[in-house]
Amino acid sequence: MNNTLTLIITIIQLLSCLFLTLVVLFQSGKRSGLSGAIAGAADSFLTKNKAKTVDAKLAKATKWVAGLFVVLTLVLNIL
């Protein structure tokens, strides 16, 4: 029973690790540098707001998945 539970939690932890990596990679950088300033002039107001909401959702997802990963790690350590 204990080995099965450990295996299931390990698989869930592995999937959350992969998802966390993807979510972090999909986020845009906070500082774009000079190229971001030049390209930013071409963006319209609507595309900037859309990008901020997507970035906000990705940031929120990062926090939740990272929390899940930490909890799963602690649970596996206890088991």
Buried (B, 14 or more C-beta within 10 A) or exposed (E): EEEEEEEEBEEBBEBBBEBBEEBBEEBEEEEEEEEEEEEEEEEEEEEEEEEEEEBEEBEEBBEEBBEBBEEBBEBBEEE
